[in-house]
Amino acid sequence: MTTPWYIVVNPVAGQGRAARLWKQIETALQELGFSYSVCFTQYRNHALQIVDSAVLKGFRHILGVGGDGTCHELVNGILRQPHLPSQEITFSMLPIGTGNDWARTYRIPSEPRERLRRLLRGEHTWQDVGKVVYRSGEAVVERYFANVAGMAYDAYIVQKTERRRFIANFHYLLAMAYYLFAFKPIRGRLQAAECTAEEEFYTINVGVCRFSGGGMQLVPHAVPNDGLLAVTYAPRLPKWEVLLQTPRFYRGTLLEHPHICSFQTTALRVEHLGETSIGLEADGEYLGETPASFSIEKNALRIAL
């Protein structure tokens, strides 16, 4: 294989599993004939700088070794670098995180050798990327997301658990149930050409892909390359009702619930009504708060399958 890959490894991904597996991954790369360079991330958002440097060095194929947080940083690096259009860069992941929700969309295997063999096929597809402009402190910030952005309770649970490590998705689900009773829905306004709502929102989800939270399908109507954002929102619901509906999150039947609203759009704005802002996360990373404006970048990523 002559295509040179730039491999970005997050050594703490999967509770350090990425670092532990690196020798095994490197052996597979060499035995399968990959041409590659590698760099390990050292701090949060380091991957953005690494991508910029890799593109300047002439690399056009980027492979992340890590989870959804690593994927989030690499996608932002690809979309933010000023040297060439993002479509000229081929991107993918070797998923070694806890949730691996972005990789789940493409059924990318987590076993290193199996994943690398699939890369040798040279198959690719195109994916849209979401963009959100929001407030972080006093600053107005722009960020891209490749998977799902969540607001209200989704952001609350990410903020509460971002420094915790979960052995399995089951433990994350228990944490969601635990913090549910401390969360208070915040009144806000959601505006799009297709829908306007003023509610005390329990949750708002904006998706490019459909999986989040370790296999949940909070935006089951999301299609990665249709040029649309998939939106769901829920008003204030009794806490027991939320718990009873948990199986729907995984079955992809959430939209069958009478109180869940959904639509697709190219642009969306969410703002709080009152003094308390609504929190925002994207791809499992806590970002900031409302007001938040969402848009879609059509076919912005070239994905190696």
C-alpha positions in Angstrom: 0.0 0.0 0.0 1.6 3.3 -1.1 -0.9 5.8 0.2 0.7 7.5 3.2 -1.5 7.7 6.2 -1.1 10.1 9.1 -2.2 8.3 12.2 -3.3 10.3 15.3 -3.5 8.3 18.5 -5.2 9.4 21.6 -3.3 7.3 24.2 -6.0 7.8 27.0 -8.9 6.7 24.8 -10.8 3.7 26.0 -9.3 4.2 29.5 -5.8 3.8 28.1 -6.7 1.0 25.7 -5.4 2.9 22.7 -1.9 3.2 24.3 -1.9 -0.5 25.4 -2.8 -1.7 21.9 -0.5 0.6 19.9 2.3 -2.0 19.5 -0.2 -4.5 18.2 -1.6 -1.9 15.8 1.9 -0.9 14.6 2.8 -4.6 14.0 -0.4 -4.9 11.9 0.3 -1.7 9.9 3.8 -3.0 9.0 2.7 -6.5 8.1 -0.1 -5.2 5.9 2.2 -2.8 4.1 1.0 0.5 5.3 3.0 3.7 4.7 2.4 5.9 7.7 3.6 8.5 10.2 2.2 8.7 13.7 1.6 11.3 16.4 0.2 10.9 19.9 -2.1 13.6 21.3 -0.9 15.2 24.6 -3.8 17.4 25.6 -7.3 18.4 24.7 -7.7 19.8 21.2 -4.1 18.9 20.3 -5.5 16.9 17.4 -6.6 20.1 15.7 -2.9 21.3 15.6 -1.7 17.9 14.5 -4.0 17.8 11.5 -2.9 21.3 10.4 0.7 20.2 10.6 0.0 16.9 8.8 -1.7 18.6 5.9 1.2 21.1 5.6 3.5 18.1 5.3 1.5 16.8 2.4 -0.6 14.1 4.0 -4.1 13.6 2.6 -5.2 10.6 4.6 -5.9 10.9 8.3 -6.7 8.0 10.6 -7.7 8.5 14.3 -7.1 5.9 16.9 -9.5 6.7 19.8 -13.1 7.3 20.5 -15.8 9.9 19.6 -13.8 12.7 21.3 -10.8 12.0 19.1 -13.1 11.9 16.1 -14.6 15.2 17.1 -11.2 16.9 17.3 -9.9 15.5 14.0 -13.0 16.5 12.1 -12.6 20.0 13.5 -9.0 20.0 12.5 -9.9 18.9 8.9 -12.6 21.5 8.5 -10.6 24.3 10.1 -7.2 23.9 8.4 -6.9 26.7 5.8 -4.6 24.9 3.3 -7.0 23.0 1.1 -10.7 22.0 0.9 -11.7 19.4 3.4 -13.0 17.2 0.6 -9.4 16.6 -0.5 -8.6 14.8 2.8 -9.7 11.2 3.5 -10.6 10.6 7.1 -11.5 7.6 9.2 -11.1 6.0 12.6 -9.9 2.9 14.3 -12.5 3.0 17.1 -11.0 2.4 20.6 -13.2 4.5 22.8 -16.0 3.8 25.2 -19.0 4.6 23.0 -17.6 4.6 19.4 -20.9 6.0 18.2 -19.6 7.6 15.0 -17.9 4.4 13.9 -21.1 2.5 14.7 -22.8 4.3 11.8 -20.4 2.8 9.3 -20.0 -0.6 11.1 -16.3 0.0 11.4 -14.7 -2.8 13.4 -12.7 -2.1 16.5 -10.3 -5.1 16.1 -7.2 -3.4 14.7 -6.2 -5.9 12.0 -9.7 -6.3 10.8 -10.2 -2.6 10.6 -6.9 -2.0 8.8 -7.7 -4.7 6.3 -10.9 -2.9 5.4 -8.9 0.3 4.8 -6.9 -1.6 2.2 -10.0 -2.0 0.0 -9.9 1.8 -0.7 -13.7 2.2 -0.4 -15.0 5.6 0.7 -18.2 7.6 1.1 -19.2 11.2 1.7 -20.6 12.7 4.9 -22.1 16.0 5.9 -20.8 17.9 8.9 -22.8 20.0 11.3 -21.7 23.4 12.4 -22.8 25.2 15.6 -22.2 28.8 16.7 -22.7 29.2 20.5 -21.6 31.1 23.5 -18.7 30.0 25.8 -18.4 32.5 28.6 -18.2 35.9 27.0 -17.0 34.5 23.6 -19.0 33.5 20.6 -17.4 30.2 19.3 -17.9 28.1 16.2 -17.5 24.3 16.2 -18.1 21.4 13.8 -19.6 18.1 14.7 -19.7 14.8 12.8 -22.3 12.9 14.8 -24.9 14.4 17.3 -25.1 17.6 19.3 -27.3 17.6 22.4 -28.8 20.3 24.5 -30.5 20.6 27.9 -30.3 17.2 29.7 -27.8 15.8 27.2 -25.4 18.6 27.8 -26.0 18.4 31.6 -25.1 14.7 31.8 -22.0 15.2 29.6 -20.9 18.1 31.9 -21.5 16.0 35.0 -19.6 12.9 33.7 -16.9 14.2 31.5 -14.1 13.5 34.0 -15.5 10.1 34.9 -14.4 6.9 33.2 -17.0 4.2 32.5 -16.2 0.5 32.3 -19.2 -0.1 30.0 -22.1 1.7 28.5 -24.3 0.1 31.2 -22.5 2.2 33.8 -23.1 5.4 31.7 -26.8 4.5 31.5 -26.9 4.2 35.4 -25.3 7.7 35.6 -27.9 9.1 33.3 -30.6 7.8 35.5 -28.9 9.1 38.6 -28.5 12.6 37.4 -32.0 12.7 35.8 -33.6 13.6 39.2 -31.3 16.6 39.7 -31.9 18.1 36.2 -34.4 20.9 35.8 -35.7 21.7 32.3 -35.1 25.2 31.1 -37.5 27.3 29.1 -36.3 28.1 25.6 -37.2 28.8 22.0 -36.4 26.6 19.1 -36.7 28.1 15.6 -36.4 26.6 12.1 -38.2 27.0 8.9 -40.0 23.8 9.5 -40.8 24.2 13.2 -41.0 26.8 16.0 -41.5 25.8 19.6 -41.3 27.4 23.1 -41.0 24.8 25.8 -39.4 23.8 29.0 -37.1 21.5 27.1 -36.0 18.2 28.6 -33.8 17.5 25.7 -32.9 18.7 22.2 -30.8 16.6 19.8 -29.4 17.7 16.4 -27.9 14.9 14.4 -25.9 14.2 11.3 -25.5 10.5 12.2 -28.0 8.6 14.3 -26.1 7.0 17.2 -24.9 8.6 20.5 -24.5 7.8 24.1 -23.2 4.3 23.5 -25.7 3.1 20.9 -28.7 5.3 21.7 -30.7 6.5 18.7 -32.0 9.9 19.8 -32.2 11.0 16.1 -33.1 7.8 14.3 -34.2 9.8 11.2 -30.6 11.1 10.7 -29.0 10.3 7.3 -25.2 11.2 7.1 -25.3 12.5 3.5 -28.7 13.9 2.8 -27.8 17.6 3.4 -30.1 17.8 6.4 -29.9 18.0 10.2 -32.2 15.6 12.0 -33.8 17.3 15.0 -35.7 15.8 18.0 -36.9 17.5 21.1 -38.9 16.6 24.2 -40.8 19.0 26.5 -40.8 18.6 30.3 -41.7 15.0 31.1 -42.3 13.2 34.3 -39.0 11.6 35.4 -40.6 8.1 35.6 -41.8 8.5 32.0 -38.3 9.2 30.8 -37.0 6.0 32.6 -39.8 3.9 31.2 -39.0 5.0 27.7 -35.3 4.1 27.9 -35.7 1.0 25.7 -36.9 3.2 22.9 -33.5 5.0 22.9 -31.8 1.8 21.8 -34.5 0.3 19.5 -34.8 3.4 17.3 -38.5 3.8 18.1 -38.2 7.1 20.0 -40.2 9.0 17.4 -43.2 6.8 18.1 -43.7 8.4 21.5 -46.5 11.0 21.3 -44.5 13.7 23.2 -41.3 13.5 21.1 -41.2 16.0 18.2 -39.0 15.6 15.2 -38.2 17.2 11.9 -35.3 17.8 9.4 -33.8 21.1 8.5 -30.8 22.9 7.1 -30.7 25.6 9.8 -31.8 25.8 13.5 -31.5 28.3 16.3 -32.0 27.6 20.0 -32.1 30.3 22.6 -33.1 30.5 26.3 -36.0 32.5 27.6 -35.1 33.9 31.0 -31.8 34.2 32.8 -30.7 30.6 32.7 -29.0 29.4 29.6 -29.3 25.9 28.0 -26.2 23.8 27.8 -24.7 22.4 24.6 -22.5 19.3 23.9 -21.4 17.9 20.6 -20.0 14.4 19.9 -20.0 13.8 23.6 -17.8 17.0 24.3 -19.3 19.8 26.5 -19.0 23.0 24.5 -21.0 25.9 26.0 -24.5 27.3 26.0 -27.3 29.2 24.2 -27.9 31.0 22.1 -26.8 28.4 19.6 -27.2 28.4 15.8 -26.9 25.2 13.7 -26.2 24.7 10.0 -25.0 21.9 7.7 -22.0 21.5 5.5 -23.0 19.2 2.7 -20.5 16.4 1.8 -17.7 18.0 3.8 -16.0 14.8 4.7 -14.5 12.0 2.6 -14.8 8.9 4.8 -12.6 5.8 4.3 -14.8 2.8 5.0 
